[in-house]
Amino acid sequence: MKTYVVHYKQAPERKEHIEKSFKELNLEFCDKYDKTMVPEWKDPDAVYKVFPEMREWFSPDLIHVNHTFASHCVAMTILDILQKVKDEPVLILEDDAVPMVPNYKERLGEALSDAPPGWDILFISDSRCGSDLRKFTRGVYGKEWMSVLEMRSTCAWLVSPKGAEKLLALARKHGGLGLYRESYFDNWMSRIIASEQTVDVWWSISPFVCNGDQVKAFERTY
């Protein structure tokens, strides 16, 4: 399966981890948007000079409002990935994703074959960023899906071509950091999806990928 990895190139140990942990997948590391490349990141002209495509997504006022340029880099990386989704669903991983089960590739196949018709996003990760339904689903094995209009952890998610189009349309409408300008991309996505209610979001009852900081494999890099 085509898999795009949101990667911070200043953390090469994470790339090594992903290559080892998910070696059965068709991996493409996305590390163009590196916060260290724009030391004067609060200056819109400096940002646009290094990353001219950011002008389309982030107005000058959006360059100022966020407390760290890492947010813009993560958001732009995912927006760039979404523009590559054409004919087939893709998997998006963060570079600290950790497989929870050894048969993760088989589970990915199940996810695509058993997913609800017309889905836009399938979250296959733990529910750290989602509701307290995690109390009822942790450790449960099943192929069932829950329709939940809020975010799960963004360390691992499948997006369909239709879903990618919807997310890009929402990003263009609300700006690259959306309705939640002072937080990170996953929170932005949560707010923007919930506000519009046009994206068909499903959670796997039995997640099979988790965020690395949940199992103390990695520390945050932003």
C-alpha positions in Angstrom: 0.0 0.0 0.0 1.2 3.5 -0.8 2.2 5.0 2.5 3.2 8.6 3.1 5.2 9.3 6.3 5.2 12.7 7.9 8.8 12.9 8.9 11.0 15.4 10.7 14.4 15.0 9.0 16.2 16.2 12.1 15.2 13.0 13.8 16.8 10.3 11.6 16.2 7.6 14.2 12.5 7.9 13.4 13.0 7.2 9.8 15.0 4.1 10.7 12.2 3.1 13.1 9.6 3.4 10.4 11.6 1.5 7.8 12.1 -1.3 10.2 8.6 -1.4 11.7 6.6 -1.0 8.4 9.0 -2.4 5.9 6.2 -4.3 4.1 4.6 -1.1 3.0 5.4 1.1 0.0 6.9 4.0 2.0 7.5 7.6 0.9 9.0 9.9 3.5 7.8 13.5 3.3 10.3 15.8 5.0 10.5 18.9 2.7 8.9 21.2 5.3 11.6 21.5 7.9 11.1 24.2 10.5 14.9 24.7 10.8 15.0 26.0 7.2 13.3 29.2 8.1 14.9 30.8 11.2 12.8 33.9 10.8 9.6 32.0 10.7 7.4 34.8 12.0 8.4 36.9 8.9 5.9 35.9 6.1 8.4 37.1 3.4 11.0 34.7 4.8 8.6 31.8 4.9 7.3 32.4 1.4 10.9 32.8 0.0 11.8 29.3 1.2 8.4 27.7 0.8 6.5 29.7 -1.9 3.6 27.3 -2.0 2.7 28.1 1.6 1.4 31.4 0.4 -1.6 29.6 -1.0 -2.5 28.1 2.3 -1.2 30.5 5.0 -2.0 34.2 4.8 0.6 36.6 6.4 -1.5 36.8 9.6 -1.5 33.0 9.9 2.3 33.1 9.9 2.2 35.2 13.0 -0.5 33.6 15.1 1.0 30.2 15.8 3.5 29.7 18.6 5.8 27.4 16.6 6.5 27.0 12.9 6.4 23.2 13.4 2.6 23.5 13.1 2.8 25.1 9.7 5.3 22.5 8.5 3.2 19.5 9.7 0.0 21.1 8.1 1.8 21.8 4.8 3.2 18.3 4.7 -0.2 16.8 5.1 -1.7 19.2 2.6 1.0 18.2 0.1 0.3 14.6 0.7 -3.5 15.0 0.2 -2.8 16.6 -3.2 -1.0 13.4 -4.3 -4.0 11.2 -3.5 -5.5 10.5 -7.0 -7.0 7.1 -7.7 -6.4 4.9 -4.7 -6.7 5.3 -0.9 -3.4 5.9 0.8 -2.1 5.4 4.4 -0.6 8.4 6.2 1.8 7.7 9.1 3.5 10.0 11.5 7.2 9.0 12.0 6.6 7.8 15.5 3.8 5.4 14.6 4.2 2.0 16.2 2.4 -1.2 15.0 0.4 -2.7 17.8 0.0 -6.1 16.1 2.4 -8.2 14.0 -0.2 -8.7 11.3 -0.7 -5.0 10.6 -0.5 -5.4 6.8 -3.2 -8.0 6.9 -5.3 -5.7 9.1 -4.8 -2.9 6.5 -6.3 -5.2 3.9 -9.2 -6.0 6.1 -9.7 -2.3 6.7 -10.1 -1.6 3.0 -12.2 -4.6 2.3 -14.6 -4.2 5.3 -14.8 -0.4 5.5 -18.2 1.3 5.3 -19.2 2.4 1.8 -18.3 5.9 0.9 -15.8 6.5 3.7 -13.5 9.5 3.6 -11.2 8.8 6.6 -10.5 5.5 8.4 -8.6 6.0 11.7 -6.7 2.8 12.5 -4.8 4.2 15.5 -5.4 4.5 19.2 -7.9 7.0 20.4 -5.6 9.3 22.4 -6.9 12.3 20.6 -10.5 11.2 20.5 -13.4 10.6 23.0 -13.5 8.4 26.1 -14.9 5.6 23.9 -11.3 4.4 24.1 -12.2 3.0 27.5 -14.5 0.6 25.8 -12.5 -0.3 22.8 -8.9 -0.8 24.1 -7.8 -4.4 23.5 -10.9 -5.4 21.6 -10.4 -7.3 18.3 -12.9 -6.8 15.6 -13.4 -5.6 12.1 -16.3 -3.3 13.0 -16.2 0.5 12.5 -17.7 3.3 14.5 -18.9 6.5 12.9 -17.5 9.2 15.2 -17.4 12.9 14.1 -14.2 13.7 15.9 -10.5 13.0 15.7 -8.6 10.0 16.7 -4.8 10.0 16.9 -3.4 11.1 13.6 -0.4 8.8 13.8 -2.1 6.4 11.3 -5.1 7.0 9.1 -6.3 6.0 5.7 -7.8 8.6 3.3 -9.7 8.0 0.2 -9.4 10.2 -3.0 -12.8 11.7 -2.2 -11.8 12.3 1.4 -8.6 14.1 0.3 -10.6 16.4 -2.0 -12.9 17.3 0.9 -10.1 18.0 3.3 -8.3 20.2 0.7 -11.5 22.1 0.0 -12.0 22.7 3.7 -8.4 23.8 4.1 -8.8 26.3 1.2 -11.9 27.6 2.8 -10.6 28.1 6.3 -6.9 28.6 5.7 -4.0 26.2 6.2 -4.4 26.1 10.0 -8.2 26.4 9.9 -10.5 27.2 12.8 -8.0 26.2 15.5 -5.1 28.5 14.5 -3.1 28.3 17.7 -2.7 24.5 17.9 -1.3 21.7 15.9 -2.7 20.1 12.7 -4.6 17.2 14.2 -6.5 19.7 16.4 -7.1 21.8 13.4 -8.5 18.9 11.5 -10.7 17.9 14.4 -12.3 21.4 14.5 -12.7 21.8 10.8 -14.2 18.3 10.3 -16.7 18.8 13.1 -17.7 22.3 12.0 -18.5 21.3 8.4 -19.8 17.8 9.0 -19.1 16.9 5.4 -16.3 14.3 6.0 -17.3 10.7 6.5 -15.1 9.6 9.4 -14.8 6.1 10.9 -12.8 4.6 13.7 -11.6 1.0 13.8 -13.1 -0.7 16.8 -9.8 -2.5 17.2 -6.9 -0.1 16.5 -3.7 -1.7 15.3 -1.2 1.3 15.2 -0.4 3.6 18.1 1.5 6.8 18.7 5.1 6.3 19.8 4.8 8.6 22.8 2.0 6.4 24.1 4.4 3.5 24.5 7.4 5.8 25.5 9.2 4.9 22.2 9.7 8.6 21.3 9.5 12.0 22.8 7.8 14.9 21.0 10.0 16.9 18.6 8.0 20.1 18.4 
